[in-house]
Amino acid sequence: MSLDQLKAFLGRMQSDDALRRAVMAAATADDVAQIAGGLGYEFSGDELLRLSGQKVGRVTVTKQDIPGEYS
């Protein structure tokens, strides 16, 4: 797991309002991972989902339940 990369990304998100808005607008965890990848952070959407419900710094990772979404 790229936990260090993921934590570093979440840390950056705390201080970057534009990044936080982009992440909040993302539809899936994979979309968030792609945003992070564009900034040089490497982790997967699955790795992000494994942190669901946990707090990293001042960010609480929360899985969004989207109606009509299938696993």
Secondary structure as UniProt FT lines:
FT   HELIX           3..15
FT   HELIX           17..25
FT   HELIX           29..38
FT   TURN            39..40
FT   HELIX           45..50
FT   TURN            51..53
FT   STRAND          55..56
FT   TURN            57..58
FT   STRAND          59..60
FT   TURN            67..68
//
